[in-house]
Amino acid sequence: MSFIIRLGTVDDAAGIANVQVSTWRDAYATIIDPEFLRNFSLEEATKTQIERIETDGAYRLVALIESQVVGYAVSNVKKDEPFTNDWFMFALYVLPKCQGLGIGKALISGTIAKGRKRGFSRLVFGVFSENEPSKEFYRRQGAQFVERLDFGVGGKVYPTDYCQILIH
């Protein structure tokens, strides 16, 4: 199955939100509070994605199969602690049914290329400490563990491994 990667626009907000809600419910079912995941609505996620796309200035890539958004990555310069002024990947998600097709790798490659073009020496990102499948995926992409910190979602805190991929 072939896919394309391109810059995301506000027209992709509903597709990005669908990927976000679907992947969170799948990947985080045993990690994040089940009540939070049940209440994580597509409508609210779409509104949030529209607002972010219109205001955050982030570098946003989308992966499409037959014009449907099946994955996305969001990166930007981190403006607060920790990792201030690093090229930071805030999100990378691919629909479960499309994982294993090389989409995640392509999204990371595009994100790294943008960071390189902007003069950064590393891409930093977080992954829930309990999310072994994602941690293994990132290790295969060359990720190195940096430190474990807490990350808040829905009023609860979860241990998160922050990693880096060096940009050459």
Summary of the structure (lengths in Angstrom):
residues: 168
radius of gyration: 15.1
end to end distance: 30.2
largest distance: 42.0
contacts: 493
relative contact order: 0.17
helix: 39%
strand: 34%
